[in-house]
Amino acid sequence: MPSLDITTYGGRRYSLQIKKEKITIGRSPDNNLILSEKSISRHHAEIKKMKDGYLLADLGSYNGTKVNEKSIQGVLLKHNDKIKIGLTSLIFLARKKDELSLEDPLVLTIDSDYEKEHKEVLKSLSDSGAIDSKELLVSLEAMKTPKEAAISALPEETQAELERRNKVLFVLYEISRQLNTIHDFRELLKIIMDLIFMVISADYGFLVLIGDGTEDQLIPVVVKYRSNQEKNKRKLKASQTLIHKVIHGKVAILTSNAMADSRFDGAKSLFIQKIRSAICVPLWRKDKIIGVIQLDSIRFDNQFNQDDLELLKAIGSQMAMIIEQASLNEQIREEEIMRSRLERFHSPQVIEMILKGSQETKDNVMEPKDLTATILFTDIIDFTQLAERISPRETNIVLNQYFSTMTDIVFSYDGTLDKYIGDGLMAVFGAPMEREDDAERAILAAKEMKSQLAVMMTEKGGHRKKFDIRIGINTGRVVAGNIGSPKRMDYTVIGDPVNTASRLESIAKPNQILIGEETYRAVKDKFKIRKIGPKKVKGKRADIMVYEII
């Protein structure tokens, strides 16, 4: 029985056996495979059992479906095909994982043969044999052995330094261990705050990040109390005076008598919270402070010292790195979502131009704007008759092969796929970014479409699957951008030049490329062109001048 090996963006991995004749995939709860991800459509794709295998079909999703890095409309799946839906990765397994084939990178050997070459077998450590990180946290006062007694005989300053280093070692070890198991950075920061309370005796503490707008915009991320009793007893109020001293002064602050410290100008929150001692440490991103971490003590017999400050500074450096990594991960995730959207319409080169552009370019690239573009229409002649000659499944395969080839050609000349219209295709050159050679690239794409169609037709078995196409191209001022309703937006171009390109395609003869007046003016010295003359087309009061690319 085939199955899907699924890995979500968050790292969760699980398998789903394909037991039904058809399974649907999408964000909606009524799907067989529910993928709760914003970049995935409510009904995104389906896998259907066919006579020859399992067919994966995209259901008109917004961000498309990929198999082995190629966008598809429908394809018969093979063992180990890699499927990409949104940010979720799936692997189609037609056989059980333990079934070996030539593509499995594994060589089976007889145990006795292995033992001849390997006389000594080393056992790997099990989880039970791993070091408990808490064992690293040793109290020097509890040492009883002669060696430990010798350490106890060291000067108090040396003992304090050893214990401080021991605490740093413990926390850094534990942070590195947690980094490999926890992907939610907020959860990770909470765990690190718990670790801080294990090595520094505080009554409460918090982590605050600076907002994007201003240093005065403070965002609490983690709040920690020594006990639930303290948490229930009081609502924590942070001293902005102390925090601002750290941010604007770009220094770490240690105070052993916060209420009497003249640096804080008698801040009310320090008195309300009855804070006796406090440490506040900045979190750095290169030369910029991105937040602070603060610990407070309200006990008379528990004042922070310089060792506590140095320890918190070391841990703060690690926390800043985690926050920076989380920020980078979020940027990567946003870029992947944007790339996934763009790949449905634009060539890889255009996508790279957009993603490497300024933030304004990324934000406004899909917003409606006026520009000059060249529009290309192509469709299959007498497609209805073709569909009558072959089965629906064969029709689907023929269309997918045709659209896949034509779309690759559009992308190879940096064009934008606007949409599929039944058996037709609309492409745009010059949107979202205008270039001087838009018209030239549109014609080069059209010429290659003709030549590739000829190759496809020679490869088709039997006359009943063969067909011709026609192509119309026109240039002019259009509006390009996301157009539609709040529930469904599509990137497209609208304007009279679009309608003219469509009309040119409709009057073209089999495998003929017709262009309009503006396109002709842009490329007249670069191609062999024949003037056909004025033609009357549907929807136009006046005749339009028509030219043919030879």
Secondary structure, 3 states (H helix, E strand, C coil): CCEEEEECCCCCEEEEECCCCEEEEECCCCCCEECCCCCCCCCCEEEEEECCEEEEEECCCCCCEEECCEEECEEECCCCEEEEECCEEEEEECCCCCCCCCCCCCCCCCHHHHHHHCCCCCCCCCHHHCCCHHHHCCCHHHCCCHHHHHHHCCCHHHHHHHHHHHHHHHHHHHHHHHHCCCCCHHHHHHHHHHHHHHHCCCCEEEEEEECCCCCCCEEEEEEEECCHHHHHHCCCCCCHHHHHHHHHHCCCEEECCHHHCHHHCCCHHHHHCCCCEEEEEEEEECCEEEEEEEEEECCCCCCCCHHHHHHHHHHHHHHHHHHHHHHHHHHHHHHHHHHHHHCCCECHHHHHHHHCCCHHHHHHCCCCEEEEEEEEEEEECCHHHHHHHCCHHHHHHHHHHHHHHHHHHHHHCCCEEEEEECCEEEEEECCCCCCCCHHHHHHHHHHHHHHHHHHHHHHCCCHHHCCCEEEEEEEEEEEEEEEEECCEEEEEEECHHHHHHHHHHHHCCCCCEEECHHHHHHHCCCCCEEEEEEECCCCCCCCEEEEEEC
